[in-house]
Every structure is written in C-alpha cells, then in structure tokens.
Amino acid sequence: MRVLVVINPFSGASRRLPVPARVALATRVLQASGHEPDVRVTTGPDDARRWTQEAVAAGGDRVVAWGGDGTVNAVASALVGSQTTLAIVRAGSGNGLARELGVPADAESALQMAAGPVTRVIDVARLNGRWFVNVAGVGFDAEVAHGIAQPGARRGLLGYVWLVATLGPRYRPRSYTVSVDGEVLATRAWVIALANSRQYGHEAIVAPRARLDDGLLDVVVVETPPLWRVVRDLPRLFRGRLTPGPCLHMRQGRTIRITHDGPMAAHVDGEPLMADGVVDVTLTPGALRVCVPAGADQARNR
C-alpha cells in the first residue's frame, strides 16, 4: 500500500517523542509491513488537508493522521467519499475519535494497526459546510474551543480544565430553537452537542447511544442544571450513563437546524467557528473508511 503519514509536531502528547524519532518510527513500521510510506511533518494549518487531497488524487491507499482531533479532522475532511482509508496515531489531548475506534495509545501499536487490513466504514456530518467526524457543538463547549485556540492558551487536559473553571462561572445560557428531523425544541441551553460518536475525548461520554455507523446523529441539549445535579451527573458522564431528564434532552436524526437571535460560537471536532444565527447540520452515512483494530466489529456492539 501507498501510505501517507501526516505528523503534526505541535499536537499535545506527540511532543514527548522528537520529530525525527516519529518520522523514523513511522518509516520503519510501515516498511516492515511491506508498505510504501511517505512521511511528512506539517509546518502550517493547511498542510494536512492539502497533502491528503493530493494523496487521494494520486490513488493513495491510506493516510495516517498523527496528531490530535484537529489533525484528524483536517485529514478526514479531505477523505470523505473517497476509497482512501483514514488511520490515526493518537497524539492530542482529547483523541475523541481515536478512543472511540479503539486506536492504541502507544504510537508503534497504532502504526501497526494502520498497516493492517481491518477497516470500517463510518458516517460523517457537515455543519455549515464544515465536515466533522466525532462531535460538534454550540454553546459552552464551543466557547471553550474558541478559548483553547487563542494564541498562548494552555493546551492539553489541564488547559481544558482551566478554561472550564474560568469560563464556567461567567457563562450564561442562551435561547435556541433546535429542529431535529422536523421535531422542534425551544430551549435555553448551556450546551448543544451534535454527536456522531459517543465521546468528546478523555472518555467523557456525552451521547451514550451514539454509534459511528448507525446513520444518525445524537443531539444532546443540556439546559442550565442546578449545582447538585452537575455534581451528581459528572461521574455519569465518564461512565457513559447520562440519561434524559428535566435539564437533559436527547434526540436522534439526520438533519438538524439550530437558530439563535444573533451570532453564536460553534465548533467541529474542537475546531472553532462562528455562525451568524443559523447552524445547519446534515449527516452523510457511510462516507469515510477508517482503520480499526482486529475484533473491532465485535467491540463496537458493546
């Protein structure tokens, strides 16, 4: 196989291994499996998408995204609808899609998986023209995504914790109208999560029913809960046991529209953007091929 490896040298945990060592490791593992690796290191925000588009046009077999959720999103967005398969080496702070697919945390093991034959086809979605593969959203999580993207912001899990603790007390919920396949909910929401998979990352499972290949998006609307309910539900978030209740609405559908009476912060796979009063989201079933561990077909039905 012809395999492009895209390494983001600035993604979270990837900094623990020097760039030359990552290049050498990817080359060694893929060559040992009989593949032809083309290993590249990004120097700017557009490299990953552009190189992936070139690989698809040249008939490449596989593209390995070695980075965080942003790198995965850039590569995956260029692979949608193609026969080229996405593989991932976990190197970000959240690693939402990688965790959901069962990608090993160890880089060498992830590269060996990337060189293997087991693949799966998953759904993807689009928010105002921007593809996402894991979770998008509007509200407080989007404000955090905007904050983490600021120059000089602290990255990684501690950065997210710091921003949540800093922004949380000041944040005020906003009024939205949410339409899911025509079913309308008027709400004053803290978070509206649009989940293709179950989790944001770090095993924070916001949509326990979500499946990557069920042809549906899970819409999770969190209204302003009392403090006691936040304390009660936080362990449930990490155990995958959130359920609908007075301040938590869960819907499933393929076409979602969110409206607000002014600009609103949004994100796709943690990448921030602004929307001018309307967010339109559509799901495209079975549009992306991904590399998964052996036995993943059984594991995904847990």
ABEGO torsion letter per residue (X at the ends): XBBBBBBBAABEAAAABBAAAAAAAAAAAAAAAGBBBBBBBBABAAAAAAAAAAAAAAGBABBBBBEBAAAAAAAAAAABGBABBBBBBBABAAGAAAAAAGBBABAAAAAAAAABABBBBBBBBBBGGBBBABBBBBEAAAAAAAAAABBGBBBEAAAAAAAAAAAAAABBBBBBBBBBGGBBBBBBBABBBBBABABAEGGBBABAABBAAAGBBBBBBBBBBBAAAAAAAAAAAAAGABBBBAABBBBBBABBBBBBABBBBBBBGGBBBBBBGBBBBBBBBGABBBBBBBGAAAAAAX
